[in-house]
Amino acid sequence: MEAKEEARKYREEVDAEFKSERQELKQLESRLAERASNLDRKDDILTSKEQSLEHKEQSLTDRTKHIDAREQQLEELEHKKVEELERVACSKSRRSA
């Protein structure tokens, strides 16, 4: 009878210890799940920011190309005007002579 009582007490102690360890494991799992969720959220935010930056970079690239094209057009127009002015000046000087 005494051996049964000791076995029961020992089993209760072991069960209590297992219960405590299971509870600790559940808490660890919960913290890990929360950390994973936070990391996923941060990853989503970073991905969104990266896409936004890529979009802005593309927009700036497009604007730069547009500006470069406009500058080229202006240079060509300026060159044509200079040529026209030189032609008119030559024409006037020939008429004067």
LUMDRENRO-833285 format. One record per residue (C-alpha): residue number from 1; residue in one letter; z, x, y. Coordinates in nm, 3 decimals. Layout:
BEGIN
<pt><kepa>NUM</kepa><segu>A</segu><up>Z</up><east>X</east><north>Y</north></pt>
...
//
This chain:
BEGIN
<pt><kepa>1</kepa><segu>M</segu><up>0.000</up><east>0.000</east><north>0.000</north></pt>
<pt><kepa>2</kepa><segu>E</segu><up>0.084</up><east>0.280</east><north>0.238</north></pt>
<pt><kepa>3</kepa><segu>A</segu><up>-0.248</up><east>0.453</east><north>0.158</north></pt>
<pt><kepa>4</kepa><segu>K</segu><up>-0.436</up><east>0.132</east><north>0.239</north></pt>
<pt><kepa>5</kepa><segu>E</segu><up>-0.254</up><east>0.106</east><north>0.571</north></pt>
<pt><kepa>6</kepa><segu>E</segu><up>-0.339</up><east>0.469</east><north>0.656</north></pt>
<pt><kepa>7</kepa><segu>A</segu><up>-0.701</up><east>0.411</east><north>0.557</north></pt>
<pt><kepa>8</kepa><segu>R</segu><up>-0.716</up><east>0.101</east><north>0.776</north></pt>
<pt><kepa>9</kepa><segu>K</segu><up>-0.566</up><east>0.287</east><north>1.074</north></pt>
<pt><kepa>10</kepa><segu>Y</segu><up>-0.802</up><east>0.576</east><north>1.021</north></pt>
<pt><kepa>11</kepa><segu>R</segu><up>-1.097</up><east>0.338</east><north>1.006</north></pt>
<pt><kepa>12</kepa><segu>E</segu><up>-0.981</up><east>0.165</east><north>1.325</north></pt>
<pt><kepa>13</kepa><segu>E</segu><up>-0.957</up><east>0.502</east><north>1.499</north></pt>
<pt><kepa>14</kepa><segu>V</segu><up>-1.303</up><east>0.601</east><north>1.379</north></pt>
<pt><kepa>15</kepa><segu>D</segu><up>-1.443</up><east>0.262</east><north>1.482</north></pt>
<pt><kepa>16</kepa><segu>A</segu><up>-1.283</up><east>0.295</east><north>1.827</north></pt>
<pt><kepa>17</kepa><segu>E</segu><up>-1.426</up><east>0.645</east><north>1.862</north></pt>
<pt><kepa>18</kepa><segu>F</segu><up>-1.774</up><east>0.526</east><north>1.759</north></pt>
<pt><kepa>19</kepa><segu>K</segu><up>-1.746</up><east>0.233</east><north>1.999</north></pt>
<pt><kepa>20</kepa><segu>S</segu><up>-1.655</up><east>0.469</east><north>2.281</north></pt>
<pt><kepa>21</kepa><segu>E</segu><up>-1.943</up><east>0.704</east><north>2.196</north></pt>
<pt><kepa>22</kepa><segu>R</segu><up>-2.188</up><east>0.413</east><north>2.175</north></pt>
<pt><kepa>23</kepa><segu>Q</segu><up>-2.070</up><east>0.295</east><north>2.515</north></pt>
<pt><kepa>24</kepa><segu>E</segu><up>-2.124</up><east>0.644</east><north>2.658</north></pt>
<pt><kepa>25</kepa><segu>L</segu><up>-2.472</up><east>0.656</east><north>2.504</north></pt>
<pt><kepa>26</kepa><segu>K</segu><up>-2.557</up><east>0.318</east><north>2.655</north></pt>
<pt><kepa>27</kepa><segu>Q</segu><up>-2.443</up><east>0.442</east><north>2.996</north></pt>
<pt><kepa>28</kepa><segu>L</segu><up>-2.655</up><east>0.755</east><north>2.957</north></pt>
<pt><kepa>29</kepa><segu>E</segu><up>-2.954</up><east>0.546</east><north>2.851</north></pt>
<pt><kepa>30</kepa><segu>S</segu><up>-2.902</up><east>0.322</east><north>3.151</north></pt>
<pt><kepa>31</kepa><segu>R</segu><up>-2.888</up><east>0.620</east><north>3.389</north></pt>
<pt><kepa>32</kepa><segu>L</segu><up>-3.195</up><east>0.773</east><north>3.229</north></pt>
<pt><kepa>33</kepa><segu>A</segu><up>-3.384</up><east>0.446</east><north>3.258</north></pt>
<pt><kepa>34</kepa><segu>E</segu><up>-3.284</up><east>0.422</east><north>3.625</north></pt>
<pt><kepa>35</kepa><segu>R</segu><up>-3.397</up><east>0.780</east><north>3.687</north></pt>
<pt><kepa>36</kepa><segu>A</segu><up>-3.727</up><east>0.712</east><north>3.512</north></pt>
<pt><kepa>37</kepa><segu>S</segu><up>-3.773</up><east>0.402</east><north>3.725</north></pt>
<pt><kepa>38</kepa><segu>N</segu><up>-3.699</up><east>0.600</east><north>4.042</north></pt>
<pt><kepa>39</kepa><segu>L</segu><up>-3.943</up><east>0.871</east><north>3.938</north></pt>
<pt><kepa>40</kepa><segu>D</segu><up>-4.212</up><east>0.610</east><north>3.867</north></pt>
<pt><kepa>41</kepa><segu>R</segu><up>-4.152</up><east>0.455</east><north>4.209</north></pt>
<pt><kepa>42</kepa><segu>K</segu><up>-4.171</up><east>0.798</east><north>4.377</north></pt>
<pt><kepa>43</kepa><segu>D</segu><up>-4.488</up><east>0.877</east><north>4.183</north></pt>
<pt><kepa>44</kepa><segu>D</segu><up>-4.643</up><east>0.550</east><north>4.301</north></pt>
<pt><kepa>45</kepa><segu>I</segu><up>-4.548</up><east>0.630</east><north>4.661</north></pt>
<pt><kepa>46</kepa><segu>L</segu><up>-4.691</up><east>0.981</east><north>4.637</north></pt>
<pt><kepa>47</kepa><segu>T</segu><up>-5.011</up><east>0.851</east><north>4.477</north></pt>
<pt><kepa>48</kepa><segu>S</segu><up>-5.046</up><east>0.597</east><north>4.757</north></pt>
<pt><kepa>49</kepa><segu>K</segu><up>-4.990</up><east>0.864</east><north>5.022</north></pt>
<pt><kepa>50</kepa><segu>E</segu><up>-5.237</up><east>1.094</east><north>4.851</north></pt>
<pt><kepa>51</kepa><segu>Q</segu><up>-5.502</up><east>0.821</east><north>4.848</north></pt>
<pt><kepa>52</kepa><segu>S</segu><up>-5.432</up><east>0.748</east><north>5.214</north></pt>
<pt><kepa>53</kepa><segu>L</segu><up>-5.469</up><east>1.115</east><north>5.303</north></pt>
<pt><kepa>54</kepa><segu>E</segu><up>-5.792</up><east>1.140</east><north>5.105</north></pt>
<pt><kepa>55</kepa><segu>H</segu><up>-5.925</up><east>0.834</east><north>5.289</north></pt>
<pt><kepa>56</kepa><segu>K</segu><up>-5.828</up><east>0.984</east><north>5.626</north></pt>
<pt><kepa>57</kepa><segu>E</segu><up>-5.983</up><east>1.316</east><north>5.530</north></pt>
<pt><kepa>58</kepa><segu>Q</segu><up>-6.308</up><east>1.142</east><north>5.436</north></pt>
<pt><kepa>59</kepa><segu>S</segu><up>-6.300</up><east>0.946</east><north>5.759</north></pt>
<pt><kepa>60</kepa><segu>L</segu><up>-6.253</up><east>1.266</east><north>5.960</north></pt>
<pt><kepa>61</kepa><segu>T</segu><up>-6.534</up><east>1.433</east><north>5.766</north></pt>
<pt><kepa>62</kepa><segu>D</segu><up>-6.763</up><east>1.140</east><north>5.842</north></pt>
<pt><kepa>63</kepa><segu>R</segu><up>-6.668</up><east>1.146</east><north>6.210</north></pt>
<pt><kepa>64</kepa><segu>T</segu><up>-6.726</up><east>1.520</east><north>6.227</north></pt>
<pt><kepa>65</kepa><segu>K</segu><up>-7.071</up><east>1.479</east><north>6.074</north></pt>
<pt><kepa>66</kepa><segu>H</segu><up>-7.148</up><east>1.201</east><north>6.323</north></pt>
<pt><kepa>67</kepa><segu>I</segu><up>-7.032</up><east>1.416</east><north>6.615</north></pt>
<pt><kepa>68</kepa><segu>D</segu><up>-7.232</up><east>1.713</east><north>6.488</north></pt>
<pt><kepa>69</kepa><segu>A</segu><up>-7.541</up><east>1.494</east><north>6.462</north></pt>
<pt><kepa>70</kepa><segu>R</segu><up>-7.488</up><east>1.361</east><north>6.816</north></pt>
<pt><kepa>71</kepa><segu>E</segu><up>-7.442</up><east>1.716</east><north>6.949</north></pt>
<pt><kepa>72</kepa><segu>Q</segu><up>-7.767</up><east>1.816</east><north>6.779</north></pt>
<pt><kepa>73</kepa><segu>Q</segu><up>-7.944</up><east>1.518</east><north>6.938</north></pt>
<pt><kepa>74</kepa><segu>L</segu><up>-7.805</up><east>1.609</east><north>7.279</north></pt>
<pt><kepa>75</kepa><segu>E</segu><up>-7.914</up><east>1.971</east><north>7.240</north></pt>
<pt><kepa>76</kepa><segu>E</segu><up>-8.265</up><east>1.858</east><north>7.143</north></pt>
<pt><kepa>77</kepa><segu>L</segu><up>-8.276</up><east>1.616</east><north>7.435</north></pt>
<pt><kepa>78</kepa><segu>E</segu><up>-8.154</up><east>1.887</east><north>7.674</north></pt>
<pt><kepa>79</kepa><segu>H</segu><up>-8.416</up><east>2.128</east><north>7.539</north></pt>
<pt><kepa>80</kepa><segu>K</segu><up>-8.691</up><east>1.866</east><north>7.588</north></pt>
<pt><kepa>81</kepa><segu>K</segu><up>-8.577</up><east>1.798</east><north>7.946</north></pt>
<pt><kepa>82</kepa><segu>V</segu><up>-8.578</up><east>2.169</east><north>8.025</north></pt>
<pt><kepa>83</kepa><segu>E</segu><up>-8.929</up><east>2.198</east><north>7.881</north></pt>
<pt><kepa>84</kepa><segu>E</segu><up>-9.040</up><east>1.894</east><north>8.083</north></pt>
<pt><kepa>85</kepa><segu>L</segu><up>-8.889</up><east>2.037</east><north>8.400</north></pt>
<pt><kepa>86</kepa><segu>E</segu><up>-9.059</up><east>2.371</east><north>8.337</north></pt>
<pt><kepa>87</kepa><segu>R</segu><up>-9.390</up><east>2.192</east><north>8.275</north></pt>
<pt><kepa>88</kepa><segu>V</segu><up>-9.354</up><east>1.991</east><north>8.595</north></pt>
<pt><kepa>89</kepa><segu>A</segu><up>-9.256</up><east>2.304</east><north>8.790</north></pt>
<pt><kepa>90</kepa><segu>C</segu><up>-9.557</up><east>2.493</east><north>8.651</north></pt>
<pt><kepa>91</kepa><segu>S</segu><up>-9.782</up><east>2.197</east><north>8.732</north></pt>
<pt><kepa>92</kepa><segu>K</segu><up>-9.655</up><east>2.181</east><north>9.091</north></pt>
<pt><kepa>93</kepa><segu>S</segu><up>-9.690</up><east>2.555</east><north>9.139</north></pt>
<pt><kepa>94</kepa><segu>R</segu><up>-10.050</up><east>2.539</east><north>9.013</north></pt>
<pt><kepa>95</kepa><segu>R</segu><up>-10.126</up><east>2.257</east><north>9.255</north></pt>
<pt><kepa>96</kepa><segu>S</segu><up>-9.972</up><east>2.452</east><north>9.541</north></pt>
<pt><kepa>97</kepa><segu>A</segu><up>-10.174</up><east>2.759</east><north>9.463</north></pt>
//
